[in-house]
Amino acid sequence: MMSKIKHSPRRWWIWFGKHTIMNYLLLVLGALVMVLPMLYMIISSFKENAKTFLYPPVLFPQVHEITISNYRYILDNTAFFRYLGNTLFVSLMTVLISIIVASLLAYAFARLAIPGKKIIYGFIISIMLLPGLALIVPQFELAARLKLINNLWGVILFYSAWVTPFSTFLLRGYIEDNIPTELDESILIDGGSIFSVYRYIILPMASPAIAAISILNFLFPFEELGWSQAILKWDQIRTLPVAITMFFQAHNRTDWGYVFAMTTLAMLPVVCFYLLLQKYFISGLSSGAIKG
């Protein structure tokens, strides 16, 4: 009797694991928890502003209640496309700079014999433990000395510095796990240099990891607020997070329909960028995170 009681919990978990229906139900439940806030935002952007204050809240409006007036207001009364252009410029330049720097660092740490390599690598990786805003005061002083206040390059360069350590970590792990050293040796034997190895071996074969990192780094300027709000004071160079915050404050925090519409429009470039590179995302992250 005691043995049956002892082993019954184990048999229950085995039964649970074999029933894929239950597993799928759990996955769907987890997906709903993550997707529901975004779904509520998108649906509410097609409601009149007064409808967002109904209690109890109504998730799905009736067909005749759907309106695009919030989007018309945003496109007609705000400089949305200018903010979007600023954000896209910052995002693309952040991706370009961080990928170039991180790929060179990852190649050097994974392949080259550098004195004190482990110490330098540990120092770079330890930077990931520090949130960027924790150093906002010295960073602001540095930006002021470099005359980068009210300059998009002041955002780009600091964003690139923030995301480079994590990008280096993932790329180094991917290079060590998935690119054989024999390929490097074949290039060097034929008279190629270490830069030839980097160009013709490392970059092409590390493209899945580079694509995954590009998605993460592209997303970062669309969600970061603190630093860009600290140094971008002119309206013509604001990024979307700053513009949405200023718009929200200017409308007394009550026009949720406008805010939801603006946020939904801001989300579209990130979704499109992810769809273009999604086939590389999982493989690039999983392979690069194993080793590092």
Backbone bond lengths (Angstrom), bond angles and torsions (degrees), N, CA, C in turn:
res aa  C-N    CA-C-N  psi(-1)  N-CA   C-N-CA  omega(-1)  CA-C   N-CA-C  phi
1 M - - - 1.469 - - 1.516 111.40 -
2 M 1.324 115.56 -42.91 1.455 119.26 -179.00 1.520 111.63 -64.61
3 S 1.347 116.28 -35.89 1.463 119.11 179.93 1.511 111.78 -67.16
4 K 1.348 116.83 -36.42 1.458 119.72 178.62 1.525 111.30 -65.88
5 I 1.309 116.11 -40.76 1.466 119.61 179.09 1.519 110.45 -66.65
6 K 1.327 115.55 -36.58 1.458 119.87 -177.41 1.515 112.04 -67.00
7 H 1.345 116.78 -38.38 1.465 119.44 -174.19 1.523 113.10 -94.84
8 S 1.328 118.34 -5.88 1.462 119.57 -177.84 1.518 113.82 -63.34
9 P 1.363 121.12 -39.85 1.473 119.49 177.62 1.521 112.06 -60.69
10 R 1.335 116.25 -37.37 1.456 119.15 -179.30 1.517 110.77 -65.32
11 R 1.342 116.90 -42.85 1.459 119.48 179.64 1.525 110.76 -65.12
12 W 1.333 116.45 -32.34 1.464 119.10 178.95 1.518 110.92 -65.03
13 W 1.337 118.04 -41.90 1.459 120.90 179.23 1.519 111.13 -68.03
14 I 1.349 116.27 -35.96 1.468 119.23 176.97 1.521 110.04 -63.85
15 W 1.342 115.93 -42.25 1.464 119.69 178.14 1.520 110.56 -62.47
16 F 1.331 115.79 -42.28 1.467 120.01 -179.23 1.522 111.29 -64.14
17 G 1.338 116.47 -40.84 1.455 119.64 -178.30 1.507 113.41 -68.63
18 K 1.322 117.38 -26.60 1.462 120.40 -178.24 1.519 112.82 -82.57
19 H 1.283 118.07 -12.69 1.462 120.72 -177.32 1.524 109.12 -98.67
20 T 1.311 114.67 98.74 1.460 120.47 -175.76 1.520 112.52 -64.83
21 I 1.324 117.92 -24.92 1.462 120.14 179.99 1.525 109.90 -62.26
22 M 1.330 116.04 -44.55 1.458 119.58 178.62 1.527 110.99 -64.55
23 N 1.329 115.92 -38.59 1.465 119.19 178.66 1.521 111.24 -62.90
24 Y 1.326 116.11 -43.16 1.454 119.78 179.25 1.522 111.51 -66.45
25 L 1.317 117.01 -35.53 1.460 119.58 177.13 1.526 111.15 -62.61
26 L 1.328 116.45 -40.82 1.456 119.90 177.55 1.527 111.16 -65.34
27 L 1.339 116.69 -39.86 1.462 120.02 178.40 1.528 111.00 -64.30
28 V 1.323 116.11 -42.44 1.467 119.95 179.33 1.521 110.35 -64.20
29 L 1.347 116.32 -40.73 1.462 119.99 178.96 1.523 111.00 -62.89
30 G 1.339 116.61 -43.95 1.460 119.43 177.36 1.515 112.43 -63.89
31 A 1.344 116.82 -38.82 1.461 120.33 178.57 1.521 111.30 -64.80
32 L 1.330 116.84 -38.69 1.471 119.89 179.19 1.515 111.32 -64.09
33 V 1.329 116.43 -39.99 1.460 119.70 179.57 1.523 110.71 -60.74
34 M 1.335 116.89 -37.88 1.462 120.53 -178.09 1.525 112.35 -81.60
35 V 1.329 116.83 -34.89 1.466 120.60 -172.90 1.520 112.02 -87.74
36 L 1.330 117.90 -26.44 1.464 120.47 -173.15 1.529 113.36 -57.18
37 P 1.344 121.07 -44.36 1.480 118.69 178.14 1.528 113.00 -59.69
38 M 1.347 116.58 -41.89 1.460 119.24 179.12 1.530 110.45 -67.45
39 L 1.330 116.92 -39.29 1.464 120.50 178.13 1.518 110.79 -62.85
40 Y 1.326 116.71 -41.70 1.462 120.70 178.00 1.529 110.94 -62.58
41 M 1.328 116.92 -39.74 1.461 120.73 179.22 1.532 110.67 -63.66
42 I 1.320 117.01 -46.26 1.464 120.44 -177.69 1.523 110.77 -65.23
43 I 1.332 116.73 -45.80 1.465 119.63 -179.18 1.520 110.56 -64.85
44 S 1.324 117.28 -41.09 1.472 120.46 -179.14 1.519 112.25 -66.87
45 S 1.330 117.26 -23.83 1.462 119.58 177.87 1.524 111.96 -68.34
46 F 1.343 117.00 -17.65 1.469 121.19 177.84 1.528 112.04 -100.48
47 K 1.319 116.81 10.98 1.461 121.04 176.60 1.518 110.24 -103.57
48 E 1.329 115.73 158.32 1.459 119.60 168.36 1.523 108.41 -66.73
49 N 1.321 115.85 151.36 1.458 119.29 -174.48 1.528 112.20 -59.13
50 A 1.326 117.46 -36.58 1.469 120.31 -178.86 1.525 111.45 -64.90
51 K 1.333 117.19 -28.76 1.460 120.57 -177.87 1.527 112.27 -69.68
52 T 1.324 117.51 -21.18 1.466 119.72 -179.21 1.523 112.33 -75.03
53 F 1.345 117.38 -12.11 1.461 120.93 -178.96 1.524 112.58 -101.94
54 L 1.326 117.30 8.25 1.459 119.90 -179.97 1.527 110.93 -66.05
55 Y 1.326 115.97 145.05 1.463 120.43 175.25 1.533 108.86 -135.11
56 P 1.311 115.71 126.92 1.480 128.19 -1.83 1.523 111.08 -69.13
57 P 1.328 116.48 152.28 1.470 119.51 -176.88 1.521 111.97 -65.35
58 V 1.325 114.94 146.45 1.464 121.81 177.96 1.516 107.53 -110.44
59 L 1.331 116.44 117.78 1.463 119.90 -176.43 1.517 111.65 -72.15
60 F 1.328 117.21 -50.83 1.460 121.09 -176.51 1.523 109.68 -105.63
61 P 1.329 117.73 114.95 1.471 119.74 178.62 1.532 110.66 -76.56
62 Q 1.307 115.20 163.51 1.453 119.38 174.31 1.525 109.84 -72.30
63 V 1.319 115.51 161.19 1.467 120.63 -173.92 1.528 111.13 -59.48
64 H 1.314 117.60 -41.63 1.466 119.46 -176.95 1.533 112.01 -72.74
65 E 1.328 117.54 -12.06 1.462 120.74 179.51 1.528 112.71 -89.84
66 I 1.319 116.93 -10.22 1.466 120.48 -178.85 1.533 109.68 -71.87
67 T 1.313 116.39 133.11 1.465 121.60 -178.38 1.521 110.26 -142.87
68 I 1.311 115.72 152.32 1.468 120.74 175.62 1.527 110.50 -111.04
69 S 1.315 115.86 18.58 1.470 119.95 -177.93 1.531 111.66 -64.12
70 N 1.333 117.46 -32.49 1.465 119.70 177.89 1.523 111.13 -62.77
71 Y 1.311 116.04 -41.68 1.472 120.18 -179.96 1.526 110.54 -69.54
72 R 1.326 116.71 -38.00 1.462 119.36 177.36 1.519 110.73 -62.48
73 Y 1.317 116.33 -41.38 1.460 119.44 -179.98 1.527 110.67 -63.71
74 I 1.321 116.76 -43.67 1.470 120.62 -178.77 1.521 110.57 -63.20
75 L 1.322 117.15 -45.51 1.459 120.57 -176.43 1.523 112.40 -73.77
76 D 1.334 117.38 -28.01 1.464 120.46 -177.04 1.528 113.32 -91.85
77 N 1.324 117.94 -27.51 1.464 120.85 -171.24 1.523 114.61 -116.67
78 T 1.297 117.90 3.29 1.466 120.78 176.24 1.526 109.20 -131.75
79 A 1.300 115.21 162.04 1.476 120.66 176.82 1.526 109.51 -90.87
80 F 1.339 115.11 53.46 1.464 119.58 -173.47 1.526 111.93 -59.26
81 F 1.314 117.74 -45.03 1.466 120.27 -175.57 1.531 111.28 -67.86
82 R 1.320 117.34 -29.39 1.458 118.98 175.09 1.530 110.11 -69.09
83 Y 1.335 116.89 -44.01 1.459 120.10 176.58 1.522 110.83 -62.25
84 L 1.327 116.16 -40.70 1.464 120.02 178.80 1.518 110.92 -64.19
85 G 1.333 116.98 -42.09 1.459 120.14 178.13 1.518 111.96 -62.46
86 N 1.340 116.89 -41.51 1.464 120.02 177.01 1.527 111.23 -61.28
87 T 1.326 116.07 -43.67 1.459 120.53 -178.06 1.519 111.38 -67.59
88 L 1.331 117.24 -41.31 1.463 120.17 178.04 1.523 111.05 -63.71
89 F 1.323 116.90 -40.23 1.463 120.17 177.87 1.528 110.52 -62.84
90 V 1.328 116.39 -45.71 1.461 120.27 179.10 1.531 110.45 -62.76
91 S 1.324 117.02 -43.33 1.466 120.81 -177.67 1.522 111.60 -64.96
92 L 1.319 116.92 -47.20 1.464 120.25 -177.60 1.521 111.76 -66.03
93 M 1.317 116.94 -40.44 1.462 119.50 178.93 1.531 110.75 -69.83
94 T 1.326 117.00 -36.30 1.468 119.74 175.85 1.516 111.07 -62.66
95 V 1.323 116.38 -43.46 1.471 120.55 177.73 1.519 110.45 -61.96
96 L 1.333 117.29 -46.83 1.465 121.25 -176.93 1.529 111.30 -62.56
97 I 1.325 117.12 -49.77 1.467 120.50 -177.44 1.521 111.12 -65.88
98 S 1.316 117.02 -46.58 1.470 120.20 -176.49 1.519 111.66 -65.98
99 I 1.333 118.08 -37.10 1.464 120.30 179.64 1.523 110.83 -68.62
100 I 1.325 117.58 -41.89 1.470 119.99 178.74 1.527 110.34 -62.65
101 V 1.330 116.48 -50.10 1.469 120.07 -177.89 1.525 110.83 -66.01
102 A 1.335 117.45 -46.07 1.466 120.81 -176.45 1.529 111.76 -66.79
103 S 1.328 117.50 -38.59 1.468 119.35 179.62 1.517 111.48 -67.20
104 L 1.322 117.53 -38.86 1.469 120.23 176.48 1.526 110.97 -65.52
105 L 1.327 116.97 -44.03 1.457 120.06 178.18 1.527 111.49 -64.15
106 A 1.322 116.40 -44.48 1.460 119.88 -179.21 1.527 111.28 -63.10
107 Y 1.317 117.11 -41.19 1.467 120.88 177.39 1.527 110.77 -62.62
108 A 1.315 116.70 -42.61 1.461 119.85 -179.91 1.527 111.40 -65.58
109 F 1.322 117.45 -43.51 1.461 119.97 -179.20 1.526 112.32 -71.37
110 A 1.330 117.27 -30.35 1.463 120.24 -177.02 1.525 113.14 -84.26
111 R 1.329 118.21 -28.14 1.452 120.12 -170.37 1.529 115.07 -121.93
112 L 1.314 118.61 -34.91 1.455 120.52 -169.76 1.527 111.34 -90.99
113 A 1.305 115.10 148.78 1.468 121.49 176.82 1.521 108.47 -89.42
114 I 1.307 116.49 100.16 1.466 122.79 -176.44 1.522 108.40 -116.09
115 P 1.311 118.88 127.51 1.475 120.71 176.88 1.535 110.97 -59.34
116 G 1.323 115.76 130.59 1.462 120.32 179.89 1.515 113.63 71.54
117 K 1.337 116.76 24.48 1.464 120.74 -175.41 1.535 111.61 -61.84
118 K 1.310 116.89 -42.10 1.457 119.43 -178.06 1.523 111.91 -66.00
119 I 1.324 116.33 -37.21 1.466 119.94 179.20 1.535 110.24 -67.01
120 I 1.337 115.85 -45.24 1.473 119.84 179.81 1.525 110.24 -63.54
121 Y 1.336 116.02 -43.23 1.470 119.98 -179.88 1.532 110.63 -63.88
122 G 1.325 116.41 -42.55 1.461 119.49 177.90 1.520 112.20 -62.26
123 F 1.327 116.90 -37.07 1.466 120.45 177.78 1.530 110.99 -65.21
124 I 1.337 115.73 -43.40 1.473 119.45 179.83 1.521 110.88 -64.37
125 I 1.332 116.53 -43.88 1.461 120.09 -178.38 1.531 111.15 -67.91
126 S 1.334 116.66 -33.21 1.469 119.07 179.97 1.520 112.18 -64.60
127 I 1.321 116.79 -20.77 1.466 120.11 178.22 1.523 110.62 -64.63
128 M 1.357 116.69 -26.41 1.460 119.69 178.48 1.515 112.38 -61.94
129 L 1.336 117.31 -22.40 1.461 120.90 -179.46 1.522 112.47 -76.31
130 L 1.327 116.53 -14.74 1.467 120.79 -177.70 1.522 109.83 -99.37
131 P 1.323 118.54 119.83 1.466 119.70 173.32 1.522 110.51 -66.47
132 G 1.310 115.74 142.78 1.457 119.80 -176.49 1.516 113.25 -58.14
133 L 1.331 117.05 -38.16 1.465 120.53 -176.80 1.524 112.09 -72.04
134 A 1.334 117.80 -14.76 1.459 119.57 176.76 1.524 111.30 -67.71
135 L 1.335 116.21 -21.51 1.465 121.52 -179.50 1.524 111.50 -110.95
136 I 1.316 116.20 24.55 1.459 119.41 -172.11 1.531 112.29 -64.64
137 V 1.340 118.23 -32.69 1.465 120.06 -178.49 1.529 110.97 -68.72
138 P 1.341 120.00 -54.44 1.471 118.06 177.38 1.525 112.78 -63.67
139 Q 1.332 116.96 -32.86 1.462 119.30 177.26 1.531 111.21 -65.78
140 F 1.311 116.44 -38.85 1.461 119.71 178.63 1.528 110.26 -65.51
141 E 1.333 116.84 -41.03 1.463 119.74 177.60 1.521 110.90 -63.92
142 L 1.330 117.09 -39.71 1.460 120.38 177.75 1.520 110.84 -65.01
143 A 1.338 117.15 -43.02 1.461 120.63 178.30 1.529 111.19 -62.89
144 A 1.321 116.87 -36.82 1.466 120.18 178.60 1.528 110.59 -66.71
145 R 1.335 116.96 -41.34 1.467 119.90 179.44 1.527 111.47 -65.92
146 L 1.324 116.31 -33.24 1.471 120.87 179.59 1.527 112.43 -87.64
147 K 1.340 116.26 4.07 1.474 122.19 179.27 1.533 110.92 58.64
148 L 1.322 116.20 46.44 1.460 121.77 -179.13 1.523 112.67 -109.66
149 I 1.334 117.19 6.06 1.465 119.86 175.26 1.525 108.43 -71.87
150 N 1.334 115.65 139.50 1.471 121.26 -175.76 1.523 110.94 57.02
151 N 1.316 115.21 42.71 1.463 122.32 179.56 1.525 107.72 -142.91
152 L 1.325 116.54 129.44 1.463 119.30 -179.22 1.525 112.25 -61.36
153 W 1.322 117.67 -27.24 1.466 119.83 178.33 1.517 111.13 -68.92
154 G 1.309 117.27 -23.32 1.452 119.70 173.90 1.516 111.98 -66.66
155 V 1.322 116.49 -29.55 1.463 121.17 174.95 1.526 110.52 -80.62
156 I 1.328 116.43 -44.47 1.467 120.91 -175.56 1.521 112.03 -61.37
157 L 1.328 116.68 -49.00 1.461 120.21 -175.47 1.531 111.65 -65.68
158 F 1.319 117.09 -39.96 1.460 119.37 -179.30 1.526 110.99 -74.14
159 Y 1.333 118.07 -37.37 1.461 119.77 174.65 1.532 110.34 -60.91
160 S 1.322 116.31 -43.08 1.467 120.31 179.86 1.528 110.69 -61.12
161 A 1.330 116.05 -39.94 1.467 119.30 178.64 1.520 111.31 -66.78
162 W 1.325 117.68 -34.32 1.468 120.39 -178.83 1.523 111.90 -69.97
163 V 1.342 117.94 -39.49 1.468 120.18 -173.25 1.522 112.93 -91.07
164 T 1.323 118.74 -13.15 1.463 120.88 -177.00 1.527 113.86 -63.51
165 P 1.354 121.49 -42.17 1.472 119.32 -179.91 1.527 113.70 -57.83
166 F 1.322 117.34 -47.31 1.467 119.84 179.47 1.522 111.46 -65.69
167 S 1.328 116.61 -38.53 1.467 120.07 177.24 1.518 110.91 -62.78
168 T 1.319 116.87 -40.84 1.462 121.02 177.71 1.520 111.18 -63.33
169 F 1.319 116.05 -41.80 1.466 121.12 179.39 1.531 111.16 -59.01
170 L 1.319 117.51 -49.05 1.464 121.00 -179.03 1.524 111.88 -67.03
171 L 1.320 117.12 -42.89 1.464 119.79 -177.37 1.519 111.65 -67.68
172 R 1.298 117.62 -39.27 1.469 119.13 178.44 1.531 110.67 -62.60
173 G 1.327 116.56 -44.67 1.457 119.51 177.56 1.512 112.47 -60.80
174 Y 1.331 116.84 -39.71 1.466 120.15 -179.92 1.527 110.89 -67.18
175 I 1.316 117.91 -42.28 1.464 121.43 -179.85 1.525 110.41 -62.74
176 E 1.303 117.14 -44.62 1.459 120.35 -178.49 1.520 112.52 -68.35
177 D 1.324 117.40 -33.09 1.462 121.19 -175.99 1.524 113.66 -85.28
178 N 1.318 117.84 -29.52 1.469 119.72 -166.50 1.523 115.45 -122.97
179 I 1.318 118.90 -10.07 1.470 120.33 -178.44 1.521 108.81 -116.26
180 P 1.331 118.13 109.67 1.473 120.64 -177.97 1.527 112.17 -64.33
181 T 1.304 115.64 143.41 1.468 120.00 178.02 1.523 112.00 -68.71
182 E 1.335 117.35 -20.98 1.468 120.19 178.87 1.520 112.19 -60.87
183 L 1.339 116.19 -31.14 1.461 119.11 178.16 1.529 110.41 -67.37
184 D 1.319 116.73 -38.47 1.464 120.07 176.27 1.525 110.37 -61.58
185 E 1.332 114.76 -45.14 1.465 119.45 -176.84 1.517 111.70 -63.93
186 S 1.331 117.19 -35.14 1.469 119.35 179.46 1.524 111.35 -64.81
187 I 1.331 116.75 -37.69 1.466 120.18 177.43 1.520 110.32 -68.13
188 L 1.322 117.18 -43.51 1.473 120.92 -178.30 1.521 111.65 -67.31
189 I 1.337 117.09 -36.68 1.470 120.06 178.46 1.516 110.95 -64.90
190 D 1.320 116.75 -35.46 1.472 121.13 179.85 1.524 112.34 -78.23
191 G 1.316 117.02 4.53 1.459 120.11 176.72 1.510 114.87 97.92
192 G 1.313 117.53 5.84 1.459 120.30 178.98 1.520 111.92 -76.33
193 S 1.297 116.31 162.50 1.459 122.06 179.11 1.519 109.59 -99.72
194 I 1.335 114.99 175.91 1.463 118.50 177.59 1.526 111.23 -65.26
195 F 1.328 117.70 -26.12 1.461 120.38 176.27 1.525 110.85 -73.47
196 S 1.338 117.02 -29.58 1.467 120.15 174.12 1.523 110.21 -66.71
197 V 1.329 116.50 -40.15 1.460 120.16 176.34 1.523 110.19 -61.75
198 Y 1.323 115.44 -43.55 1.464 120.11 179.58 1.526 110.93 -62.51
199 R 1.302 117.35 -42.29 1.465 120.11 -175.04 1.527 112.89 -76.45
200 Y 1.332 117.19 -43.69 1.463 120.43 -170.84 1.525 114.15 -98.53
201 I 1.333 117.81 -13.94 1.464 120.33 -179.54 1.526 111.19 -116.37
202 I 1.325 116.10 -56.89 1.460 120.22 -171.65 1.525 111.87 -66.84
203 L 1.320 116.63 -53.18 1.470 118.94 -175.87 1.532 113.01 -62.26
204 P 1.349 119.93 -48.49 1.475 118.17 179.75 1.530 113.36 -63.90
205 M 1.325 117.36 -42.40 1.459 119.60 -174.58 1.531 112.41 -79.42
206 A 1.313 117.07 -19.04 1.473 120.33 177.45 1.521 111.79 -94.71
207 S 1.322 118.09 11.97 1.465 121.39 -176.28 1.526 113.40 -59.60
208 P 1.363 121.11 -36.76 1.475 118.20 176.19 1.527 112.85 -60.33
209 A 1.318 116.57 -43.97 1.470 119.29 178.99 1.519 111.05 -67.49
210 I 1.324 116.76 -38.88 1.464 120.32 178.91 1.526 110.52 -63.09
211 A 1.340 116.63 -39.73 1.465 120.25 178.74 1.520 111.24 -65.35
212 A 1.336 116.70 -42.46 1.470 119.91 179.14 1.521 111.11 -63.20
213 I 1.321 116.80 -43.48 1.464 120.88 179.49 1.525 110.57 -66.99
214 S 1.314 116.82 -35.85 1.468 120.43 178.91 1.518 111.27 -61.51
215 I 1.338 116.77 -38.56 1.466 119.77 178.59 1.525 110.40 -63.05
216 L 1.327 116.20 -46.40 1.467 120.09 -179.33 1.526 111.46 -63.85
217 N 1.330 116.43 -43.59 1.460 120.07 -178.21 1.525 111.71 -72.09
218 F 1.326 117.40 -30.41 1.464 121.04 176.04 1.524 110.49 -68.18
219 L 1.327 116.12 -36.22 1.464 120.49 -179.11 1.517 112.13 -70.16
220 F 1.315 117.74 -31.92 1.464 121.87 -171.10 1.531 113.03 -55.96
221 P 1.344 120.94 -49.89 1.475 119.32 179.83 1.522 114.11 -64.48
222 F 1.348 117.43 -20.21 1.460 120.17 178.68 1.521 112.30 -78.43
223 E 1.341 117.82 -14.32 1.454 119.86 -177.31 1.527 113.67 -120.36
224 E 1.330 117.73 -14.94 1.463 120.05 -178.48 1.527 110.09 -79.87
225 L 1.312 116.28 134.98 1.461 120.72 -175.84 1.525 113.27 -122.40
226 G 1.331 116.70 -43.97 1.464 120.28 -168.84 1.509 114.57 -57.38
227 W 1.338 116.65 -51.15 1.460 119.72 -176.60 1.524 112.12 -70.09
228 S 1.323 116.82 -45.04 1.465 119.35 -179.50 1.522 111.26 -64.52
229 Q 1.324 117.16 -34.70 1.464 119.21 177.67 1.519 111.60 -70.69
230 A 1.339 117.18 -26.66 1.461 120.99 -178.15 1.519 112.12 -74.55
231 I 1.348 118.12 -34.64 1.461 118.69 -172.96 1.523 113.99 -113.65
232 L 1.334 118.33 -10.75 1.466 120.26 179.00 1.524 109.04 -104.50
233 K 1.327 116.14 98.35 1.461 121.32 -176.84 1.527 112.49 -102.05
234 W 1.319 117.41 -22.83 1.462 120.37 -179.18 1.524 109.44 -82.90
235 D 1.331 114.78 137.88 1.456 119.50 -175.79 1.523 111.88 -64.41
236 Q 1.323 118.27 -34.82 1.458 120.24 -174.48 1.518 114.20 -71.12
237 I 1.331 118.11 -12.89 1.470 119.62 179.87 1.532 111.78 -117.46
238 R 1.308 117.84 13.24 1.461 119.39 -179.92 1.531 111.08 -70.91
239 T 1.326 114.93 147.48 1.457 120.58 172.74 1.530 108.68 -91.48
240 L 1.329 116.26 171.23 1.461 120.04 -174.58 1.526 114.22 -61.43
241 P 1.335 120.61 -43.58 1.475 118.01 178.14 1.524 112.89 -57.61
242 V 1.336 116.86 -41.20 1.463 119.91 178.54 1.522 110.43 -68.23
243 A 1.331 116.72 -42.24 1.468 120.43 -179.28 1.523 111.43 -62.95
244 I 1.335 117.01 -41.39 1.470 120.41 179.13 1.522 110.24 -64.63
245 T 1.321 116.91 -41.01 1.467 120.35 179.00 1.524 111.07 -64.04
246 M 1.327 116.54 -45.34 1.464 120.16 178.91 1.525 111.28 -64.21
247 F 1.320 116.49 -39.40 1.463 121.23 178.58 1.522 110.17 -64.65
248 F 1.314 116.09 -42.58 1.458 121.80 179.35 1.525 111.21 -61.08
249 Q 1.327 117.04 -44.11 1.460 121.14 -180.00 1.523 111.80 -70.05
250 A 1.326 116.52 -36.65 1.461 120.26 -178.59 1.524 112.29 -67.29
251 H 1.343 116.92 -26.22 1.463 120.68 -178.89 1.532 111.95 -100.63
252 N 1.309 115.45 24.53 1.470 121.66 172.35 1.526 113.01 58.97
253 R 1.326 116.24 25.56 1.470 122.04 174.72 1.530 112.58 57.26
254 T 1.302 118.08 32.74 1.459 120.47 -179.13 1.522 113.07 -121.99
255 D 1.308 118.26 -22.85 1.461 120.85 -176.26 1.530 109.78 -88.52
256 W 1.320 114.32 71.93 1.450 119.22 -175.82 1.525 112.19 -67.29
257 G 1.313 117.71 -31.23 1.461 120.07 178.97 1.518 111.86 -60.18
258 Y 1.332 116.93 -43.20 1.466 121.11 177.34 1.538 111.15 -65.15
259 V 1.331 115.22 -43.66 1.468 119.21 -178.68 1.524 110.56 -64.06
260 F 1.335 117.07 -42.80 1.461 120.26 179.39 1.527 111.17 -64.76
261 A 1.331 116.89 -38.41 1.460 119.80 178.49 1.526 111.10 -65.18
262 M 1.310 116.85 -43.23 1.464 121.06 179.79 1.532 110.59 -65.23
263 T 1.322 116.91 -40.33 1.453 120.59 179.40 1.519 111.38 -68.29
264 T 1.312 117.58 -38.36 1.469 120.81 177.98 1.523 111.01 -63.88
265 L 1.326 116.94 -42.81 1.466 120.02 177.02 1.525 111.07 -63.23
266 A 1.325 116.22 -37.78 1.467 119.87 179.86 1.521 111.69 -67.60
267 M 1.313 117.38 -24.87 1.454 121.77 -177.59 1.534 112.82 -78.27
268 L 1.325 117.29 -24.11 1.461 121.32 -173.83 1.529 113.71 -60.45
269 P 1.351 121.29 -45.16 1.468 119.28 179.23 1.523 113.32 -60.33
270 V 1.332 116.99 -37.06 1.461 120.18 179.90 1.531 110.28 -66.54
271 V 1.326 116.88 -41.95 1.461 120.44 178.95 1.529 110.45 -63.81
272 C 1.315 117.43 -43.42 1.465 120.90 178.88 1.524 111.29 -63.13
273 F 1.326 116.79 -42.20 1.466 120.53 179.54 1.523 110.61 -63.97
274 Y 1.327 116.43 -39.31 1.468 119.96 178.40 1.526 111.12 -66.75
275 L 1.319 117.64 -41.55 1.462 120.18 -179.76 1.524 111.91 -62.82
276 L 1.322 116.74 -32.82 1.466 119.91 178.68 1.526 112.37 -67.95
277 L 1.336 116.68 -32.63 1.469 120.54 -173.47 1.523 113.27 -116.81
278 Q 1.338 118.35 12.89 1.453 120.19 -171.62 1.526 112.98 -64.85
279 K 1.330 118.61 -30.92 1.470 119.50 -177.27 1.523 112.15 -66.20
280 Y 1.346 116.86 -19.61 1.469 120.00 178.23 1.521 112.38 -95.50
281 F 1.325 117.30 -12.04 1.465 119.81 -166.91 1.529 112.35 -65.13
282 I 1.335 117.49 -54.66 1.462 120.87 -175.42 1.513 111.31 -66.52
283 S 1.339 117.20 -45.86 1.463 119.51 -178.49 1.522 111.43 -64.55
284 G 1.317 117.01 -37.64 1.460 119.83 -179.13 1.503 112.42 -68.27
285 L 1.341 117.49 -41.38 1.458 120.60 -179.29 1.524 111.49 -71.75
286 S 1.341 116.86 -45.17 1.458 119.94 -175.69 1.512 111.85 -66.79
287 S 1.331 117.82 -38.96 1.463 120.26 -179.52 1.515 111.48 -71.77
288 G 1.316 117.66 -39.01 1.448 120.01 -176.61 1.508 114.50 -77.87
289 A 1.347 117.16 -18.66 1.453 119.77 -176.49 1.526 112.84 -89.18
290 I 1.340 117.47 -7.02 1.455 120.07 -177.09 1.511 111.58 -72.84
291 K 1.300 116.32 -37.64 1.461 121.88 -171.93 1.519 108.73 -132.43
292 G 1.303 118.57 149.30 1.435 116.78 177.70 1.467 117.24 177.81
